[in-house]
Amino acid sequence: MTTGKTLKFSNLRKTVSKRAEEIVEKRQAGKIKYSLHDSCLSALAMMFFQDPSMLEFQRRLEEASQLNNLQTMFNVMTIPKDNQMRTILDNVPPEKLYPVFSDFFRLLQRGNHLNDYLFLEDGYIIPIDGTQYFRSERVNCPSCLMKKHRNGTTSYSHQALGAAVVHPDKPQVFPLAPEPIKNTDGIKKQDCEINAGKRILQRIRTDYPNLKIVITADDLYSKKPFVELLKKLKPVLDELKKWLDATVEITPPQSLLGKAVNYALNQWHHLVIYADTAHVTSDNNMAENTIRPL
């Protein structure tokens, strides 16, 4: 798979940087030494360099050349220590970074990288599955899932439900935003993978309305309520179309609203084609950028 211009590292880094800057800072301005932006980009750098831990990442930065590379590549001014990075990022709700996944998806569309991932009846396969990324019998937090074992011990864990666009003949996968499986108020409301599955399906449909998809999952999801949910999900654009059809009947055609509604209905096919076809985007930025030098 060739990355092309749209998937250049600089574009990907700018996308994360932009979203990190949009997160509202809740700390007192006079006490901020490391910004949220720099903390998020430093965490991205640690993943990029595939360091096994924050400690190893900090050891890497002890070399001046490595530090300069990080600051240049990831556009960070100050890099927090491992404990400071944890403290800062622990207070950032994961959903604040969910838009990054949608942004990357749009970049894939603009670069036509999804064309080869069409599979069943010109749809896209999206498997969903749960994963556990933390477990302890001592360390826990209010969001931890709790499990009591037969031997009398109790374990605490953090889990998430992942989703990705895949193709059986392609080694690369395109992850979508994960859904945390966590308790919202301690043990009173024990979350589960099925509930997380319902939430992630709603979000996938909202983020990618009308995109033809085939959801695959293990037998945990082969239950009537979950299957019915798949059938009942209504695309956002369908709701807009209903509103337009109703509004055009009661709005004078020569009014500003009437003209706008009639124009939208007359161009409806062209408006929704981006939602049905992954390699078509919702704007004409690519065309404008191409003709700008002319």
C-alpha positions in Angstrom: 0.0 0.0 0.0 1.5 3.3 -1.0 0.7 6.2 1.3 0.7 9.1 -1.2 0.6 12.8 -0.2 -2.5 12.6 1.9 -1.0 10.1 4.4 2.3 11.8 4.8 3.5 11.8 8.4 3.3 15.6 8.5 -0.4 15.5 7.6 -1.2 12.8 10.2 0.7 14.7 12.9 -1.1 18.0 12.0 -4.4 16.2 12.3 -3.6 15.0 15.9 -2.1 18.4 16.8 -5.3 20.2 15.6 -7.5 18.0 17.7 -5.3 18.2 20.8 -5.4 22.0 20.6 -9.2 21.9 20.7 -9.3 20.2 24.1 -10.4 22.7 26.7 -7.7 23.2 29.4 -9.2 23.0 32.9 -6.0 23.6 34.9 -5.2 27.0 36.3 -3.3 29.0 33.7 -0.6 30.1 36.0 0.2 26.6 37.1 0.6 25.0 33.7 4.1 23.9 32.9 3.3 21.3 30.2 0.4 21.9 27.8 -2.2 19.4 26.9 -1.1 19.6 23.3 2.5 18.8 24.2 1.4 15.9 26.5 -0.8 14.4 23.8 1.8 14.7 21.1 4.5 13.3 23.4 2.3 10.2 24.0 1.9 9.9 20.3 5.7 10.0 19.9 6.1 7.3 22.5 3.8 5.1 20.5 5.4 6.1 17.2 8.9 5.1 18.5 7.3 1.9 20.0 8.9 2.4 23.3 7.8 -0.4 25.7 7.1 2.1 28.6 7.1 5.7 29.5 10.4 5.1 31.4 12.1 3.9 28.2 10.7 6.9 26.4 12.2 9.2 28.9 15.6 7.5 28.6 15.5 8.0 24.9 15.1 11.7 25.5 18.2 11.9 27.6 20.1 12.0 24.2 20.1 15.5 22.9 19.7 14.3 19.3 16.7 12.2 20.1 15.1 15.2 22.0 15.7 17.5 19.0 14.1 14.9 16.7 11.1 14.6 18.8 10.6 18.4 19.1 11.0 18.8 15.4 8.9 15.8 14.2 6.0 16.3 16.6 6.1 20.1 17.1 6.3 20.0 20.9 7.8 22.7 23.0 8.2 20.9 26.4 8.0 17.2 27.1 6.6 16.1 30.5 8.2 13.4 32.6 6.4 10.1 32.8 4.5 10.7 36.0 3.5 14.2 34.9 2.3 12.8 31.5 0.1 10.3 33.3 -1.4 12.9 35.5 -2.2 15.2 32.6 -3.6 12.6 30.2 -5.6 10.8 32.9 -7.8 13.8 33.1 -8.5 13.9 29.3 -11.7 12.1 28.4 -10.9 9.6 25.6 -13.8 10.8 23.5 -12.1 14.1 23.1 -9.7 12.4 20.7 -12.3 10.3 18.9 -12.5 12.9 16.0 -8.9 12.0 15.1 -10.1 8.6 13.8 -12.7 10.3 11.6 -10.1 12.8 10.3 -7.8 9.9 9.4 -10.7 8.2 7.6 -11.3 11.3 5.5 -7.6 11.4 4.6 -8.0 7.8 3.4 -11.0 8.8 1.3 -9.2 11.7 -0.3 -6.3 9.5 -1.2 -8.5 6.8 -2.6 -7.0 4.3 -0.3 -10.3 2.7 0.5 -11.2 1.7 -3.0 -9.5 -1.7 -2.7 -11.3 -2.4 0.6 -14.8 -2.8 -1.0 -15.9 -6.3 -0.5 -19.4 -7.7 -0.1 -21.8 -5.9 -2.5 -19.6 -2.8 -2.5 -19.6 -2.6 1.3 -16.9 -2.5 3.9 -16.2 -5.2 6.5 -16.0 -3.8 10.1 -15.3 -6.5 12.7 -15.8 -5.6 16.4 -14.2 -7.3 19.3 -13.3 -6.6 22.9 -9.8 -6.5 24.4 -8.4 -6.2 27.9 -5.4 -3.9 28.3 -5.1 -3.7 32.1 -5.7 -6.2 34.9 -4.7 -6.2 38.6 -5.9 -7.6 41.8 -4.8 -4.6 43.8 -4.7 -1.4 41.6 -8.1 -0.2 40.7 -10.2 2.9 40.0 -13.9 3.8 39.9 -14.1 3.0 36.2 -12.6 -0.5 36.6 -14.6 -3.6 35.7 -14.7 -5.9 38.7 -14.8 -9.7 38.7 -15.0 -11.9 41.7 -13.4 -15.3 41.3 -14.2 -18.7 42.8 -11.1 -18.7 45.0 -12.4 -15.5 46.7 -10.1 -13.0 45.0 -11.3 -10.0 43.1 -9.7 -8.7 39.9 -10.0 -5.3 38.3 -9.6 -4.5 34.6 -9.9 -2.0 31.9 -11.3 -3.2 28.6 -12.3 -1.6 25.3 -14.2 -2.6 22.2 -12.3 -2.1 19.0 -13.5 -1.7 15.4 -11.6 -1.5 12.1 -12.1 -1.5 8.4 -10.5 -4.7 7.0 -10.2 -6.8 3.9 -9.3 -10.5 3.8 -6.6 -9.9 1.2 -5.1 -6.8 2.8 -2.5 -6.8 5.6 -3.3 -3.3 6.6 -6.4 -2.4 8.7 -7.9 1.0 9.4 -9.0 1.3 13.0 -12.0 3.3 14.0 -12.5 5.0 17.4 -12.7 2.4 20.2 -15.4 2.3 22.8 -14.4 1.9 26.4 -16.0 -0.8 28.5 -16.0 0.8 31.9 -18.2 1.5 34.9 -19.6 5.0 35.2 -20.3 4.9 38.9 -18.3 2.1 40.4 -19.8 -1.4 40.8 -23.5 -0.2 40.7 -23.5 -0.3 36.9 -21.2 -3.0 35.6 -20.6 -2.2 31.9 -20.2 -5.1 29.5 -19.1 -5.7 25.9 -22.7 -6.0 24.6 -23.6 -2.5 25.9 -20.3 -1.1 24.4 -21.3 -2.8 21.1 -24.6 -0.9 21.1 -22.8 2.4 21.7 -20.1 1.9 19.1 -22.6 0.9 16.4 -24.5 4.2 17.1 -21.3 6.2 16.8 -20.1 4.4 13.6 -23.4 5.2 12.0 -23.2 8.8 13.1 -19.6 9.3 12.1 -20.0 7.6 8.7 -23.7 8.0 7.7 -24.9 5.8 4.8 -21.5 4.1 4.4 -22.3 0.5 3.4 -20.9 -1.7 6.1 -21.0 -5.3 7.1 -20.5 -5.7 10.9 -18.8 -9.0 11.9 -18.5 -10.2 15.5 -18.2 -13.5 17.5 -21.2 -15.5 18.9 -21.5 -13.1 21.9 -23.4 -10.8 19.7 -25.7 -13.4 18.0 -28.7 -12.3 20.1 -32.0 -10.9 18.9 -31.8 -7.5 20.6 -28.4 -6.8 19.1 -29.4 -7.9 15.6 -32.5 -5.8 15.9 -30.4 -2.8 16.8 -28.4 -3.3 13.6 -31.6 -3.2 11.6 -33.1 -0.2 13.3 -30.1 2.2 13.1 -31.3 5.2 11.0 -28.7 7.2 9.0 -28.5 10.9 9.8 -29.0 11.8 6.2 -32.2 9.9 6.0 -33.6 12.0 8.8 -32.5 15.2 7.0 -34.2 14.0 3.8 -37.4 13.5 5.7 -37.2 17.0 7.1 -36.6 18.4 3.6 -39.5 16.6 2.1 -41.8 17.8 4.9 -40.5 21.4 4.8 -40.8 21.8 1.0 -44.6 21.2 1.3 -45.2 24.1 3.7 -42.5 26.7 2.6 -43.1 29.3 -0.2 -40.7 28.3 -3.1 -39.5 31.8 -3.6 -38.5 32.4 0.0 -34.9 32.1 1.0 -35.7 28.9 2.9 -37.8 27.5 0.1 -35.0 28.1 -2.4 -32.5 26.4 -0.1 -34.7 23.4 0.5 -35.5 23.0 -3.2 -31.8 23.3 -4.1 -30.9 20.6 -1.6 -33.6 18.2 -2.9 -32.6 18.8 -6.5 -29.0 18.0 -5.7 -29.8 15.2 -3.2 -28.1 12.5 -5.2 -24.9 14.4 -5.4 -25.1 15.4 -1.8 -25.3 11.8 -0.4 -23.0 10.0 -2.8 -20.0 10.7 -0.5 -21.7 8.8 2.3 -22.3 5.7 0.1 -18.9 5.7 -1.5 -15.8 5.7 0.7 -13.4 7.2 -1.8 -15.7 10.3 -2.5 -15.3 13.1 0.0 -17.9 15.6 1.3 -16.1 18.6 0.0 -14.2 19.8 -3.1 -11.0 20.8 -1.4 -8.9 18.4 -3.5 -10.2 20.0 -6.8 -9.7 23.5 -5.5 -6.1 22.8 -4.4 -5.4 21.2 -7.8 -6.6 24.2 -9.8 -5.2 26.9 -7.5 -1.8 27.1 -9.2 -3.4 27.5 -12.7 
